[in-house]
Amino acid sequence: MSDAVYYERPVLLDREKHRKRRVRASSSFAFARKANSLYLAGVEFADACKEYAVVFTRSANQAVVPVAMLGLRSRENLFIDDKDQWTGSYIPAFVRRYPFVLAELSGQGMGVCIDEAFAGLNEKEGEALFDKDGNNTPFMQNALDFLNRYQQEYQRTEAFCRRLEQAGLLTEMNAKADLADGRSFTVNGLLVVDEKKLLALPDAVALSLFRAGELHLVSLHLTSLSNMKTLVDRMAERKSPLQPAPKPR
């Protein structure tokens, strides 16, 4: 997946450069309007599966990652309305961390970045990032704690996806949606757990997945697939011009 959908001008947070910067709270999700899918951590499956189709796809480096489907067309998020409000009950952590993000630094581990294009970034209103001595404010520390927890869950989810792939459980699925007005959409590049292969797993492998709590995640994933119909219903409500079908990113 690419964070470029959300972060237009991500820069490394600098205690001197950003000493006076503040973050004004915003209820707008316009930054995510062009995302037709987004990354989910395994710990989010229980909440996400109630309203999103949770599927798997391959990232730019070919690693398998889970995503929540938000749309059937390229650069369209069906869960954001014309007032830039998120209409789903659960807002994934991938979105809630904005405008902050952790980024890998060459040979230096992880660094905290902020999107300088974020409209709420200013020097007059909102929560300060640093105090007069350059130390983290409680607001900044809370953001760092959230990012660190997110990264930990990301690593656990990576391991879960590797085990699914090693067990040969993933199979390609193309989702097709036919609307009543004659429009048709096909989404390629999806991966889902093959239930027949799941039932045929050797006992030792199945027990290992069960002990790790990952069979439960698989069950939540499979349950969520019925939410593809939700996307079709939301798509039917929109009359915007037809665009090419996307591959989740």
LINFENPE-V401305 format. One record per backbone hydrogen bond with DSSP energy under -1.0 kcal/mol. NH is the residue of the N-H (numbers start at 1). CO is the residue of the C=O. E is the energy in kcal/mol with one decimal. If there is no record, write none. Layout:
BEGIN
NH_CO_E / NH_CO_E
END
This chain:
BEGIN
2_249_-1.1 / 5_2_-1.0 / 6_3_-1.8 / 7_3_-2.6 / 11_114_-2.2 / 13_112_-3.2 / 18_14_-2.8 / 19_16_-1.2 / 21_18_-1.2 / 22_122_-3.8 / 23_127_-2.6 / 24_120_-2.9 / 29_84_-2.7 / 32_29_-1.8 / 33_30_-1.6 / 35_32_-1.6 / 38_68_-1.5 / 40_66_-2.0 / 44_41_-2.0 / 45_42_-1.5 / 48_44_-3.0 / 49_45_-2.9 / 50_47_-1.1 / 51_48_-1.8 / 52_48_-2.7 / 55_67_-2.3 / 56_191_-2.5 / 57_65_-2.4 / 59_63_-2.9 / 62_59_-2.1 / 65_57_-2.9 / 67_55_-3.0 / 68_38_-2.9 / 69_53_-2.6 / 70_36_-3.0 / 71_36_-1.7 / 74_244_-1.6 / 76_73_-1.1 / 77_33_-1.5 / 78_70_-2.7 / 80_77_-1.2 / 81_85_-2.3 / 84_81_-1.9 / 87_79_-3.2 / 95_92_-1.4 / 96_92_-1.9 / 97_93_-1.8 / 98_95_-1.5 / 100_97_-2.1 / 101_113_-1.8 / 103_111_-2.9 / 105_109_-3.6 / 108_105_-2.3 / 111_103_-3.1 / 113_101_-3.3 / 114_11_-2.4 / 115_99_-1.8 / 116_9_-2.4 / 118_115_-1.7 / 121_118_-1.8 / 122_22_-2.2 / 127_23_-2.4 / 129_21_-1.8 / 131_135_-2.5 / 134_131_-2.1 / 137_129_-1.9 / 141_137_-2.6 / 142_138_-2.3 / 143_139_-1.9 / 144_140_-2.3 / 145_141_-2.6 / 146_142_-2.2 / 147_143_-2.3 / 148_144_-2.5 / 149_145_-2.4 / 150_146_-2.5 / 151_147_-2.4 / 152_148_-2.0 / 153_149_-2.2 / 154_150_-2.3 / 155_151_-2.1 / 156_152_-1.9 / 157_153_-2.4 / 158_154_-2.2 / 159_155_-1.8 / 160_156_-1.9 / 161_157_-2.4 / 162_158_-2.1 / 163_159_-2.0 / 164_160_-1.9 / 165_161_-2.2 / 166_162_-2.7 / 167_163_-1.9 / 168_165_-1.4 / 169_164_-2.2 / 171_192_-2.8 / 173_190_-2.5 / 175_187_-2.2 / 177_185_-3.3 / 179_183_-3.3 / 182_179_-1.9 / 185_177_-2.8 / 187_175_-3.2 / 190_173_-1.1 / 191_56_-2.9 / 192_171_-2.6 / 194_169_-3.2 / 198_194_-2.1 / 199_195_-2.3 / 200_196_-1.2 / 201_198_-1.2 / 206_202_-2.5 / 207_203_-2.6 / 208_204_-1.9 / 209_205_-2.2 / 210_206_-2.2 / 211_207_-2.9 / 212_208_-1.6 / 213_210_-1.6 / 214_209_-2.4 / 215_209_-1.1 / 218_214_-2.0 / 219_215_-2.2 / 220_216_-2.2 / 221_217_-2.4 / 222_218_-2.5 / 223_219_-2.3 / 224_220_-1.9 / 226_223_-1.1 / 227_224_-2.5 / 228_225_-1.7 / 229_226_-1.3 / 231_227_-1.2 / 232_228_-1.8 / 233_229_-2.7 / 234_230_-2.5 / 235_231_-2.7 / 236_232_-2.3 / 238_235_-1.4
END
